Amino acid sequence: MERRVGIIFSYLYCVQLYFRLGRPKILTYFMRLKQLLLESIFLLISFIAFAQSDSLQYVQLTTNTREKVVGKLVAKDDQFTVVESTDGVRMEFRTYEVKELLYIQKEDIHRGKYWFPDVNKYRYVAGSSAVPLQKGHGYVQTAYGVIYYGTVGLSDHFSIGAGTYAENLWYGGPSVYFMSIRYSGKISSKLFLGGEFIGFADNVKLSSFSQSSNNIIGAGRALLTFMNSRWNITGSVGYGVVRRQKYYNYWNIRQDYKQVKYVPFHYPMYSFSAQYRVSRRFGLVLENNLLPQSSSIYNYSHGQIQILISNYTLYSAAGMKIFGKHWSLCLGLFGNYSRYDTEMSFGPYLDLCYKFGK
């Protein structure tokens, strides 16, 4: 009964339109309605097809003949694997022809080729970035063969590291030990924020001559990193604590008098680091650290300690990085500059890093 009533009301509505608009106008009305309906269906089908295409996984397929194809994985079963290349060409491979099928990220594809990620995106030369180290992942790093450093991720946000500067391996000098604790996370698709604490310890023994020594024993800083497939830029600001030692030795007294103080930084420390991925295998890296420093010397002519204050000393490194799937090699120059120095001092820098973890 309700169905019949609905049909009758629809018929009466059409009759009303006929007398109100006339036959030509009512046909135009229905043609426009039909056209609008068809266009809506077409747009809906196009949107669904685009969404399905964009949701496909990106892969790098390697054949037994070492041919590499990068694109979207269209279909895969026990017999065939279909990949749509970045040029839009669909290629079909039999299962026995496929040597490796590697799932990759879209942002790692450049000019139709797959660029494996930087294994050392967590560090530049000596400074850190705010990119978090995943749980179970880690890396070991060495510079000159005498500086060793290693870090491991205890969670997806928290990592801990330790290292040493074994100078005594070369000529019996002092050894320096340090450790770091870092907590970082992602605040957007390309921005990362983190905090880091670095502690130092050493077995430095000062000679019997009158002198003073300022050694950093701890520093904390905040890190902000912008990173995409090519750029990795980090800025940081922080404060630290200095262990200040003064030794006095007079010619007529055999015993040394030592005064030890723990003094916080009078000025904040800053750093700016950047890395640019030039190609799949090569990149450029730059690191600048501004550290507040002060020094003191014994003035024999006046018999007193003379304080020389240098607000900041710039430690800078620049060079080239060579990338591998599990390692990176950095070659460049490292040096420092202070306004009290007459010239800048530079030297060669060599750094090797190896990453572990799946």
Buried (B, 14 or more C-beta within 10 A) or exposed (E): EEEEEEEEEEEEEEEEBEEEEEEEEBEEEEEEEEEEEEEEEEEEEEEEEEEEEEEBEBBBBBBEEEEEBBBBBBEBEEEEBBBBBBEEEEBEBEEEBBEEBEEBEEBBBBEEEBBBBBBBBBBBBBBBBBBBBEBEBBBBBBBBEBBBBBBBBEEBBBBBBBBBBBBEEEEEEEBBBBBBBBBBEBEEEEEBBBBBBBBBBBEEEBEEEBBBBBEBBBBBBEBBBBBEBEEBBBBBEBBBBBBBBBBBBEEEEEEBEEEEEEEEBEEBBBBBBBBBBEEBEEBBBBBBBBBBBBBBEBEEEEEEBEEEEBEBBBBBBBBEBEBEEEBBBBEBEBBBBBEEEEEEEBEEBBBBBBBEBE
